[in-house]
């Protein structure tokens, strides 16, 4: 039987390559000041840039606000990540 995933509207907003908001996220895979990887309903979203900072994260609502200098946003398949079944926060708080 297939697992049913709660789908939320996925939206990506950016202002002046310095502030961004993403909705429809399932999890934060990893983050540092140069790269943030998000598991979204539309696939993995990799945000690359300089001085990246997560200013607000609400996983219950599937929302994140990011600040810094954005260089790229790239989507890729999230199938292998979802099969591993362990989130960043799950690995941190074992």
C-alpha positions as CSV (number, residue, x, y, z in Angstrom):
1,X,0.0,0.0,0.0
2,X,1.4,3.4,-0.9
3,X,2.1,5.9,1.9
4,X,-0.1,9.0,1.5
5,X,1.8,12.2,2.0
6,X,0.1,15.4,3.1
7,X,0.6,17.8,0.2
8,X,0.7,21.5,0.8
9,X,0.9,24.2,-1.8
10,X,4.6,24.6,-2.8
11,X,5.7,28.2,-3.3
12,X,9.1,29.8,-3.6
13,X,9.4,33.6,-3.2
14,X,12.5,35.6,-3.4
15,X,13.2,39.3,-2.8
16,X,16.3,41.0,-4.2
17,X,18.3,37.7,-4.0
18,X,18.5,38.4,-0.2
19,X,15.3,37.1,1.3
20,X,13.3,34.0,0.5
21,X,10.3,32.1,1.7
22,X,9.5,28.5,0.8
23,X,6.2,26.6,1.6
24,X,5.4,23.0,1.0
25,X,8.5,21.7,2.7
26,X,8.5,18.3,4.5
27,X,12.0,18.5,6.1
28,X,15.3,20.2,6.3
29,X,17.9,17.7,5.0
30,X,21.0,19.9,5.7
31,X,22.1,23.5,6.0
32,X,25.2,25.6,6.4
33,X,26.1,29.2,5.4
34,X,26.7,28.2,1.7
35,X,23.9,25.6,1.1
36,X,20.5,24.6,2.3
37,X,18.8,21.4,1.2
38,X,15.0,21.1,1.7
39,X,12.8,18.1,1.1
40,X,9.7,19.6,-0.6
41,X,6.5,18.1,-2.1
42,X,8.1,18.8,-5.5
43,X,11.5,17.2,-4.8
44,X,14.7,18.1,-3.1
45,X,15.4,21.9,-3.3
46,X,19.0,22.9,-3.0
47,X,19.6,26.6,-2.3
48,X,23.2,27.8,-2.8
49,X,24.6,31.1,-1.8
50,X,26.7,33.0,0.7
51,X,25.9,33.8,4.3
52,X,22.7,31.8,4.3
53,X,20.6,31.9,7.5
54,X,17.3,30.2,8.4
55,X,15.4,33.0,10.1
56,X,12.1,31.1,10.6
57,X,11.3,27.4,10.3
58,X,7.8,25.9,11.0
59,X,7.8,22.2,9.9
60,X,4.2,21.8,11.1
61,X,3.1,24.3,8.5
62,X,5.8,23.4,6.0
63,X,7.3,26.9,5.9
64,X,10.8,28.3,6.0
65,X,12.3,31.9,5.6
66,X,15.9,32.2,4.5
67,X,18.2,35.2,4.4
68,X,21.6,35.7,2.7
69,X,22.9,36.1,-0.8
70,X,21.2,33.5,-3.2
71,X,23.2,32.1,-6.1
72,X,21.0,29.2,-7.3
73,X,17.9,27.1,-6.6
74,X,18.0,23.6,-8.0
75,X,15.3,20.8,-7.8
76,X,16.2,17.1,-7.9
77,X,14.5,13.8,-7.1
78,X,13.8,13.1,-3.4
79,X,13.1,9.4,-3.7
80,X,16.4,8.2,-2.3
81,X,16.2,10.6,0.6
82,X,12.7,9.6,1.5
83,X,13.7,5.9,1.4
84,X,16.4,6.5,3.9
85,X,13.7,7.7,6.3
86,X,15.8,9.7,8.6
87,X,15.7,13.5,8.8
88,X,18.5,15.9,9.8
89,X,16.8,16.6,13.1
90,X,16.3,12.9,13.7
91,X,20.1,12.3,13.2
92,X,21.0,15.3,15.4
93,X,18.8,14.3,18.4
94,X,19.4,10.6,18.7
